[in-house]
Amino acid sequence: MTAPAGDPRAALVAPGSYFEVADEDVRGVRMPVFRHRIRSLRELLAGTARFGERTYLVEGDVRVGFATHLEYVDALAAALQDDYRLRPGERVAIYAANRWEWIVAFWAVATAGAIPATYNGWWTPDEFAYATGLVEPSLVIGDSRRLERAAEAGATPPVLDLDEVPAIVEARRGARPAPVSVDEDDPAVLIFTSGTTGRPKAVTIGHRGLCGALQLAAFGETLAMVARGGAVPAAGDTLPAHDDVVLMTSPLFHTSMLFGVVLRAVVRGFTGVLLPGRFDPERVLAAIERERVTSWLALGGAAARVCAVPGRERYDTASLRHMGVGGAPVSPAVQRAIRDTFPGVANSLSIGYASTESVAVVANLAGPALERHPASTGRPSVTTRLELRDPAGVPVPEGTLGEVHVRSPYLMLGYWDDPAASAAVLRDDGWLAMGDVGRVVDGLLYIDSRARDLILVNAENVAPTEVEHRLEDHPEVLEAAVFAVDDEVTGDGVCAAVVTGPDAKLDGGALDAWCRAALAHYKVPTRWHLVTEPLPRTATGKLLKHEIRALVTGEKPSQYI
């Protein structure tokens, strides 16, 4: 199709376009969807054959092309079906640090018709045991360090060490797994998130949600191209391959890396660069220079840490032309520092708002628009509806704080084996209560990060209740309140107000050690407020966290409680 004369967004969703939008029934609700779409992860992966040996994954000296990766996936999927008797619908836990074999394992599990459950690699044995009891995996695929934790937890499923994967795929290269048929609303993956109950919940995401989220991302990229004068792709066209090189510094179990890089790359044919190990700002700069990285999704406080590195100008980062931020509040000051440090991204810096439950990006903002409105997360995505509601569920006027509600075809199917938690956030008419409080001004969404209960530390969810329960297990702790405070590096910091007995000898160091024995490191409070007086509560016994936060930080309490 030719370049549009009017609104490029309208032209992109018009009949005959690659991104044509039409109303269809989605799990009993009529809503707009992309008419021409991929309907399963396997169909998505099969399309990578057109990329040949373009590089898909880089990890150190390892380079894996798309064609080779597809062979590896088929070989491992066949082994899972034949040797491990893996059957459609069974769950497989992937519990490992970032490495290329993690990605092959993910695709192989999906190809075999099973459901990958992406475990948090920082989980302790106790956290692993809880998740395993919830989803009941038939197999645990992991690295040696995590499999040791699994053994400590008393894991009963069979295990496969990722160190064995290279030998398996070479031995079985050329094998073809038995084909599996799936519906687009069948579960495709389980991603864990923390909730207000304090324990991880397994978000069940369907094939429709994953594939739709990727098409939505491609829509955004194409919209920018069309706005610059490019042609609108027609139905039946093939989107051009990207020459991007995208750096991955966050864990693969995080949706931004798994969906935003690993899965999106198989749609657009770009390269993902893995940088395993502890986050190191100088390693990031060196990797950008060495691999000529063009795009980096810098979640949480990653960008701020890199921008603060002394001597960063010694590294050649001129190849970088896009950065995405999110996962935690990103202040205007940090955004300015990013533009100063990486001038090539000044007109393309982007931010998005989403959750594991929403699957797809709900709203986003980029370039000059983000520079003009640095506190906003942007306008709603195409095929997505947004409402802000008061505690009674009534939509609020523009400019008024309310809880964010979203309706789109891509929402989670629910929380695995938790109908009560699912019903608490999913509505019969296709809406999801996001749990965040925000406002809309001139069509732009703003999130009030201090009004929500959930804490985001370097893009990782921390449920205050889980930390409070651990603290209150201590014999000398009477009660605890955990909440977010501003942190220049991590976006949110975890703060704990702890009430001890009058004769207690506790201090922050002792409580730190107590928490670390049972919680992943990012959940451990970094700021302590120890008192002997009871914490303020409502008449019904609910902690008044806005008052507690104000007492600790000196901030004015939020009026939206």
C-alpha angles and dihedrals in degrees: 000000000000126000112281122249095211137025108357093205092056091048092050094056096040123114112283094027124120086241097043111160123213135167114256138161111269112187091325098319126100111230141144117277137167105269095208107052147142111250108199142028091244092053087050092052094045088061091066090078087086090065095061111189097344104141113266103171135025124188114165107300093349117103118182119189123210094250093048091046091053090052091049092050093050092047094050093043090054090050091050091052096043105033102029097032090229112181134196114279096022117125124240120195116219107200112171148102120265114294136134092255089061089063094046089050092051093053093042093054091050091046090053088056095249126123118251112222106200107212122204105255091214095059119125120229089264092054091045091051092052094050092046092052089051102049099025098214120207090213138018116213113192150131122271095261094053094041088058088057089047090053090048088053090054095247113190104190120096114266136217119200112220088223086073095054098084091055093045095051093046093048093049099035109145094030118130122213121228108270117252127203119217135176118233090243094051116110112274103175142357115225119185123228133171119246139186091275088071097237126092116267122207109235108212111216122189129218089252091056096049097042092043092051089054093049088049089055090049089050090057092050092047092047090058090049093049091047087059091054102275124143124264108247114238128226107278094029121123116234111238118257118254124234091207122135108207123197119220115202100150125076119282091231087067114095093228091062099035097043100024098048116006096046098030090054092062089057097048104026099236130143126258118206116205119209104187125192135045115341110264119177093210091051088053092053091046091050092051089053097042099045096033089237114203100185136030128184099210106192127192114344096341096106094047091052093050092046089054096054111120112235094018088143088072089076123079105233097157091118091068109101103157137038129179122200133189142097090107135026111295111201124218088247092058091047090053090049090053092052091047094048096042108030091177091070096047093106098037107041106133140189130196137193120216143123134216087255094052090049094192126061108274098197136357142180131193146174121357091355090060090047089054093046106028094162094055129089092209142238125329116273121249113277088022127111122200130198132172113211137189122236089275091057096252117138112250127220121263112282093027123114115248141148112278116245123185135192121192138132090253103064121127118274089232141278112308112259092346110103093164093056090044092052090050092065107020118075126206091241093060100267127135123207103221096198092229126113120224147136137233120229121179090345094307122119120228121189119213096218093187094055097061125083099216116088123218114206112182088334093309119122117237118190109212091210093060092053092043091053091052092049093047090053087069109101093227097048117093099183140340139202120199124193144149126276128182116274123184093213107035100030092231124036124201113243125185127198105199129190114208133185117267093254098042118127095202126137135174093272094056092047090047090056091046092054095044091057091067109015135066110259097252091059094057113104116250094192125052133196111184120191139160098213120088117264117250116266140176122255088265092053100259115146112248095224094172089060093044091050091048090051092052100039104026090235121143109259117254115252093214107081 
